[in-house]
Amino acid sequence: MDVTLLAMAAILAGTPVPTPPPPAHVRPSTETAEIADPGSCRGSGGPVDLRRILFFENRALEFDSPEGPMRISLLGPHVDIDALNPNPRFTGFRQNIGNAVGRGENDADVVLKLGLLDDRLVVYWRETVQNRPYRQGLFSVLGMRLEAVCEGRAAGVEISD
């Protein structure tokens, strides 16, 4: 029944008109807020504005490359790329991003996200450090391999004892 008809019926009956509930308040999730404004990083081609990345929630997706259709999957700190069509030249690719961006003998503890930057498929990585500025960066997906694009630090203040 129409809301206007209900209100008119309530007025004629002498009862108070029910008011509709207020609209729900929507708050962004913490994860989205952390990724929504990651800042920038520097690569060999200069600074890269990470706010231009369109992030995907998918942990895996299919994409076209010069070598044919591929599937990329994010598994913890690992990036797996596999050819979808059987191809003896391309058996698969796996890279541990934590190892690739780690310093010294330790792997970095990282979270990964897939995204698009200037129509290029990229893997965004961010250290999972708390209470200090974290390192972050990008790898570009080039068929069956990854190429480092940039690395930087998030804005913040580092305090030491």
C-alpha positions in Angstrom: 0.0 0.0 0.0 1.2 3.5 -0.8 2.7 5.5 2.1 0.6 8.5 1.2 -2.6 6.4 1.5 -1.5 5.1 4.9 -0.9 8.6 6.2 -4.3 9.8 4.9 -6.0 6.8 6.5 -4.2 7.5 9.8 -5.3 11.2 9.8 -8.9 10.3 9.0 -8.9 7.7 11.8 -7.5 10.3 14.2 -4.3 8.3 14.9 -0.8 9.6 14.8 1.0 9.3 11.4 3.8 6.8 11.6 7.2 8.3 10.6 9.5 6.2 8.5 12.8 5.1 10.1 15.8 7.3 9.5 18.1 6.1 6.7 20.9 3.7 7.8 24.3 5.3 8.5 27.0 3.6 6.4 30.6 3.6 7.5 33.5 2.4 5.4 35.3 -0.6 6.6 38.8 -0.2 8.2 40.5 -2.2 5.4 39.0 0.0 2.7 40.0 3.2 4.6 43.6 1.9 4.9 43.9 1.2 1.2 41.7 4.2 0.0 44.5 6.8 0.3 47.9 4.9 0.2 49.9 7.9 -1.0 52.8 7.5 -3.5 56.0 5.6 -4.1 59.1 6.2 -6.2 60.4 4.1 -9.1 62.9 4.5 -11.8 60.3 6.4 -13.8 59.7 8.9 -11.0 56.9 9.1 -8.4 53.8 7.0 -8.8 50.5 8.3 -7.3 49.0 5.2 -5.7 45.6 6.9 -5.3 45.1 6.3 -9.1 44.9 2.5 -8.6 41.5 0.9 -9.0 41.7 -2.0 -6.4 40.0 -5.4 -6.9 38.6 -7.4 -4.0 39.2 -10.6 -6.0 42.2 -12.6 -4.9 42.4 -14.2 -8.4 41.4 -13.2 -11.9 41.9 -14.0 -15.5 43.6 -11.6 -17.9 44.9 -11.5 -21.5 48.6 -11.2 -22.2 50.8 -11.5 -25.4 51.4 -15.1 -24.4 47.7 -15.9 -24.2 45.0 -16.0 -21.5 46.5 -16.2 -17.9 45.2 -16.6 -14.4 46.8 -14.7 -11.5 46.2 -15.7 -7.9 47.3 -14.1 -4.6 48.1 -16.7 -1.9 49.4 -15.1 1.3 52.7 -13.4 0.2 52.8 -15.4 -3.1 51.7 -14.4 -6.6 51.0 -17.3 -8.9 50.5 -16.9 -12.7 49.4 -19.8 -14.8 48.6 -20.1 -18.6 45.0 -21.1 -19.1 45.7 -22.8 -22.4 48.2 -25.7 -22.4 51.5 -24.1 -23.6 54.9 -25.9 -23.2 56.7 -22.6 -23.2 54.8 -21.3 -20.1 54.5 -23.8 -17.2 53.7 -21.3 -14.5 55.3 -18.6 -12.4 55.4 -18.1 -8.6 57.0 -15.2 -6.7 57.1 -14.6 -2.9 56.7 -10.8 -2.7 57.7 -10.8 1.0 61.0 -12.3 -0.1 61.4 -9.9 -3.0 60.9 -6.8 -0.9 62.5 -8.1 2.3 65.5 -6.5 3.7 68.5 -8.6 4.9 67.8 -12.2 5.6 64.1 -11.8 6.6 61.1 -11.8 4.4 58.8 -8.8 4.8 55.3 -9.6 6.2 53.1 -8.2 3.4 49.4 -8.0 2.3 48.7 -8.1 -1.4 46.0 -6.6 -3.6 45.3 -6.7 -7.3 44.6 -3.5 -9.1 44.6 -1.5 -12.3 46.9 1.5 -12.8 46.7 3.2 -16.2 45.1 0.1 -17.8 48.0 -2.1 -16.4 47.3 -5.0 -14.1 49.4 -4.4 -10.9 50.1 -6.1 -7.6 50.1 -3.7 -4.7 52.0 -4.7 -1.6 52.1 -3.2 1.9 54.0 -4.2 5.0 51.7 -5.3 7.9 53.6 -3.2 10.4 51.8 -1.5 13.2 52.6 1.7 15.0 55.1 3.0 12.5 55.1 4.1 8.8 55.0 1.0 6.6 56.7 0.3 3.3 54.5 -0.2 0.2 55.0 -0.6 -3.5 53.8 -1.9 -6.9 54.7 -4.7 -9.2 53.4 -4.6 -12.8 52.1 -7.9 -14.2 53.8 -8.6 -17.6 52.5 -11.9 -18.9 54.3 -14.6 -16.9 56.4 -12.3 -14.8 56.3 -9.4 -12.4 58.4 -6.2 -12.7 59.0 -3.8 -9.8 57.4 -0.4 -10.5 58.0 1.5 -7.3 58.5 1.4 -3.5 57.8 4.0 -0.8 56.7 4.7 2.7 53.4 5.7 4.0 53.1 9.1 5.6 53.5 9.1 9.3 55.8 9.7 12.2 58.3 7.2 13.5 59.1 7.4 17.2 62.0 5.5 18.8 63.2 5.2 22.4 
